Amino acid sequence: MGFGCSLSDINLYLNSTPSAVIDDIIDGAANIDITPAPEWSQWDNKQFNDSEKNKSYYHTLWQKQAFTDIINNGFRERLALFWSNHFVIEYKDVNQPAYLYQYYALIQTQALGNFKTFVKEMGLSHAMLLYLNGYENKKNSPNENYARELYELFTLGEGNGYTQEDITETARALTGYNRFKTSRGEIQFNENTFDKGSKTIFGQTGNWGYNDVIDILFQEKEDLIADFICTKIYRYFVSPNIDTIIIADMIKTLKDNDFELLPLIKNLLKSDHFFDSLNSNVIIKSPIDLMLGLHHSLAFIYKDNVDLENNFKTKCRDMGQEIFSPVDVAGWQGNQDWINSETLPKRWEFADYLLIKYWQKNKNQFETFIKALVGKDEIDIKIIVTKLKDFMFCPYEIKEEEMVDAINIFKGEVPENYFEDGTWTLNDETVPRQVYDLLRFFITLPEFQLK
């Protein structure tokens, strides 16, 4: 539900039921304030130009802020990442930092809100009006880009329940949002560029405008919308292999609650199905999952004088996931798409990079961690290795040869008889290096790429 879970977090919840844990996490996410607006959150082009910094400076600032939020806010930002890959924009194409902030604030606000309201507000967000050409959509020169993506990507799915005529008529109803108060400032509705003629959308005819489009869409296509969004949420949180019975139950929950997302998410994550072992090790970690998951799980201190958020931003970008810049309007497809001959070596390298930085900062934190995990008096090497393996991975039986390798790596240069006669303990000066080396081995195993 988040990006990794530390040992202290696990211990905090050990006496709670799964249902209580999920309520605590989701209710906590629902009550987190949105990220405070920066001073430039409503600036236009002139104000950015007068600031003596280029727009890329502000874009980078907000990408780093997103990683700060991911580090601190857990489940709410897990949802924010999901929705930013659903209602896609690409910040370089929008090229207006204030619009990026406003888009991000909307996602944080509606992450557990009402999906219909979310769709309605997103279509009028300045970033989306710019990215999908809504600002160019006028009665004498209609632009169908947003109308098409509203159905294909945001609510119904490709070719599912709409026609080209529906797109054409919808585009006419969406005209008028193209008056800039100032250069790349507030976008206002312009009555003069709105098509006031009659339109027929999903069989309903009238002088429809923007709000009518959303209302008609959810009236006429609620089953298709619910199916589409529930399937996407299921694939994100549970498995790429959908279970139609579970999806049907999700659809019913979403419709019964008038498209409120919080009841849907709670019901799914509290279900026995969510805890089924068949749904472990079936989703390939995104780069953000990989890096932030390792960082959160170990909860180690990072090397001084290192811009942590910028490092995460840069390395995730190099592995194919630049925040606020998916590959295209359809977003990152995830799973197998994360892995190729270029990205896999980087995934190994960058996970190792984190461990190196932890080691450079404070070697003793490796010893403190293993004692907290296995108990300070544990001396059985196989138990120590197994408990660390169980902490690092979803449940799976490590191969015999991998276990042999892991034990040998953990033993390192310590004489064999030290383990046999009780000379070696977790207080030995060799322990930090032993744990460090074992962690470096575990992150190379294929199963570390899964969640």
N, C-alpha and C positions, 0 to 999 in steps of 0.2 A: 504493500500500500504506500510505501514511501520509497526512499532511495537508500536501502540498506538499514540495518537495525543493530545498534551497539549492544554490547553485553549488558551494560547498565540498564538500557531500555528493556531488554528481555527480562532481566531480574525484577524490574519494576512491575511487570505485568504477570509474573508467574502465578500469583495468587488470584488472578482474575479469570473469568470465563472468556472464551473467544468472543461471545456476543458483547460482553461489557467492554472488552478491548476495542472492538470495532466501533461501538457507540462513542467511546472516548476519542478515538482518532478522528472519526468523521465529524462529530459535533465540534471538536476542537478546530478542525479545518474550516467548518462553516462559520465559526466565530472569529477567525483571524481577520484583522483589518487589512484592507488592501494596502499595498506599498505606498507610503506617502508620496505625493506628487513633487517632483523636482521643480525648481523655480522656472524651468523652461517648458513646463507641461502644456502651456497654452500659447507658446510663441509662434509667430509666423516667420516667413523667410527673412524679412528685414531684421527682425530681432536676432535670429541666428547669425545672419551676416554681420551684424553690429557687435556680436559677442567676441569677435576676434579668434574664434575657434571654428574649424570646419565641422560639417555635420557628422562626419565619421567619428569625431571625438565623442559626441553625444550618443551616437548609436552604440559605440563600444561601452560607454558608461552604463547604458541600460541593459546591454547584454550581460555585463558583469553583475549588475543589480539582480538580474534574473537568477544567476548562479548563487548569489547571496541568499536569495529567497528559497531556492531549492535546498541549500544547506540548512536553513533555519526552519522552514515551514512544512517539510515533509509532504503529507498527503494532499494538501491544497495545491502545492506546486506540481505534484504528480498529475493532478487533474488539469492544472493550467498547461502543462506540457502536452497533454492529450488534446485539449481544445485548440491549442495553437497549431497543432498538426491536423486539425479538422477544419477550422475556419482559417485557412492558410493565408498569410501575407508573406512577402519577401521584403525585408526592410530596405534593401538597396533599391528596389524598384519603387517603393513608396517615397523614400528619400526625404522624410520629414520626421525628425525625432519626436516632436510633440505628438504626432499621430501615433507613433509607436507606443509612447507611454499610454495614450488614451485607449488604444487597442488592448494593451496588457492589463490595464485597470479594469476594463470591461470583462475580460476573461477571468480575472481573479474574482470579480463581483458575482458573475453568473456561473462559476464552475460547479456549484451545487444548487443552482437556482432552477428556474423554469426554462425548459428547452425552447418553447415557442417564443417566450420573451427574449431569450438569448439570440435566436435567429433574427427576430425583428430588429433588435438593437445593433447586432453585428452588421447587418446590411446597410445601416446608416452611419456606421462608424467611419470617420474620415479616412483611416488607413484602407478600409475595404472599398470605399467609394473611389479611392485613387487606384488601388491595386487592380481591381476588376472593372475599371473604366466606367463606374457609375456616374462620375462627374462629367463624362462625355455624352451621356445618354439624354438626348433632347428630342422633342417631338418631330423636328424636321430631319434629324439624323440619328435615329435610335441605335444604341449599342447593346447587343444582346449578351455580352460577356457575363455580367453578373446574373442575369436571369437564368442562363444555362447552368452556371455553377451552383446557383441556389438549389436547383433540382438535382443535378448530377452528383454534386460533391457534398452538399450540406444537409440535404433532407431525404432524398429518395433513392439515390444511386443511379448509376449510368443506365440510361435507356429504360428506366423503371417507372412506368405510370405517367409519363408525359410525352407530348409530341413536339415537333418543331413549331407547330402553330401555337401551342401553349407557351413556348419560349418567346416567340415573336410578340404575342399579345401581352405577355408578362413584362417584357422589356418596355413596351409602350406605357404600361401602368407604373413603371419605376422611373419614368422620366422626371426631370425637374430639379434634381439635387446637384446643382452645378454652379451656384453663385458663390464665388469666393469673396468673403467680406474684405480680406486683404490677401496678398500673395501667399498661397499655401497656409492661410489661416482658417478661420471657421468657414465651413461649407453650409450654405443656407439653401432652403427650397426656393426655386424660382418659378412663380406661377406662369410666366411667359413661355418657359420651355417645357411645360408639362402638357402632355397629350390628353386633352379633355374629351376625346372621342370615346365611343363605346368599344369595349373589349370583351372577348369571350375567353375565360380561363377555366379549364377543367369543367366546361359545360355551363358555367355561370356567366351571364352577360350583364354588363353595366358600365358605368363610367368609373372604372376602378382606379384606385391610387395605391400607394405603397402598402398602407395598413390592410387594405382589402386583399391584396395578394397573399399576405401572410395568413389572414383569417380564412380565405378560401382554401389555401393549401392545407391547413390543418383540419378544416372541415371535411374536405373531399378525400384526403390522402392520409388520414391519421394512422391507419393500419400499416401502410407502406413506410411512413416516417418512423413509426415505433420499431418496426422490424429492422430498418436500416441502422438506426442509431443504437439499438440494443445489441445488434450483432457486432457493431464496431466496438462498443464498450466491452462486450464479452471477450473479443479477441485481444483487447488491450490488457485486461486484468486477469484473464483466465487461461485461454488457449487459442491458438490459431485454428484449431479443429473444433468447429462449433457443435454444440449439442442442441438440437432443434427443440427438445422438450424444455430445456432450461430457457432457451430464447423465447419460447411461447409464454412461459411464466413471466419473464421480464417484460414482454410486450404488454401483458395484462396489467402488471404493476404500474407501468408507465402511463398507460391510458387511464387506469382507475384513479390515478393521482394527477390527472390533467397535465401531464408532461413535466411534473416536478421531478427533478433528478435525484434529490437526496433519498427519498424512499426507494427508488430503483437501485441506487448504489448500495444502500444498506442491505436490502433484501438479497442482492447478489452475493455480497461479501460475507453475509452471515449464513449462507446456504451450505449444506453438507457438500454440495458439488464443488464449491470453492476450495474446500479443504481436502478434496479427493487427491490421493497421491498420483493419480493419472495426470493431474494438471501441474505436476512439478517437472522441472527440466524440459519444458516444451516451448518456451519463449526465449529467443536469443536476446541477450541484453543489448540495449542501445548503448552508444558510447557514453551518454550521460549516466545510464544505469551502471555501466562498468566502472566508471571513475568515481562517481559519487557514492555508489554502493560500497565500494572498497573503503573509501574515506570514512563513511558513516559507520560501517561495521567495526572497523578497528578503533575509530575515535582517537587516533594518534595525533600528536602535535606535529605540525608541519614546520619545515625549515624556516628560520627567521629571514626577513627581508625578501620574501617571495610573495608576489601578487597571486594569491591562491585562486581567486575567481578568474583572473585573466588566464592563468595556466589551464584551468578547467575549460574555459571558453575556447582557447586556442587548440588544445589537444582534442577536444570533442569535435571541433571543426575539421581537424586533420583526419579524424576517423569517419567523417561523413555526416556529422550532425552539428551544424552551426545554428545556434539558438536564434529564432525569429527569421530563419532563412532555409526552410525545407527545399528539397530539390526542385519542386515545381508546385503548381496549384493543387495537385492531388496529394501533396505531402510525402513524407517518408513512408515507405511501405513496410519497413521493419523486417524483423526476423532474418531470413536468408539474405536479404538485401544489405544487411549490415556487414556481411562477411564476404571478402574477396581477397585476391592475392596481394592487394595493396594495403587493405585495412587490417587484416589479421595480424601481420607482424607489428603494426602500430599498436594494436590492442595489447599485445604482449609487452611491447616496449613501454607504453605509457602506464600500464598497471605497475610494472617494475619501477618506473620512474617515481611513482608515489612512495613505494617501499624504500627506495634509496633516500628520498627526502626525509622520511620519518627517521631513518637510521642516522642520517647526518645531523638531525636535530637533537635526538636523544635516544641512545641505544638502550637505555634501561627501561624504556616504556615497553619494549618487547618482552622483557622478563616480567614486568608488572602485569601485563596483559595475560600471559600464559598462566601465571599463578591464579589470577582471578577466574580464568576459564576452567582449569582442571583441579585447582586446589593446590596450595603451596607445598603440601607434603607428598604429592603424587610423584612416584619414581618409575612407574611402569611405562616404558617408552611407547609401546603399542597403544596403550590407553591415551597417552598424551597426543600422539599423532592422530589417532582416530577422533578424539574430541575436537581437535583443531580442524580436521577435515569436515566433521559434521557442522561446525560453526561456519565454515567458509562456503559450503555448498548446500543446495537442496538435497534431500535424502537420496543417496545412491550408493551402491556397493562398489567401492574402489577395486580396481583390478588387482589381482595378487601381485603382479610384477610392479605395479605402481605403489602398492603398500610397502613392498620391499625397498624400492627406491626411496620412498618418503622416510622410512625408518633409518636407512643408511645416511641420507642427507641430514637428518636431525642429529644423528650420532656424531657426524662430522669427524673431527680429529681427536675426539675424546677416546681414550683407550677402552677397548671392549670390556675389560675386567672391571672397570669403574662402575659399569651398569650392573654387573653381576654381583659384586660384593657390597654394593650400597655406598660406595665412595662418592658417586655422582648424585647430586640433588639439584633442585630448581634454584638453589642459592649460588650455584657455581658461576664463576665469572664467564664461562663459555655459553651460558644459557641465552643471552640476548642474540648472539650470533647464530645459535642453533635455531631459534624461532624465526629469525630473519631469513635464514637460508630455506627453511621449510615453507614459509609463506611464498618465497620467490618460486619454489617448485610448484606449489599448488596453483598459482595463477597461470601456469603454462598448460595445465590439464584442459582438455576440450570442455569438460563439464563446467569449468569456471565461466564459460561464455553463456551459460544458461541460467534461467531463473524460474 
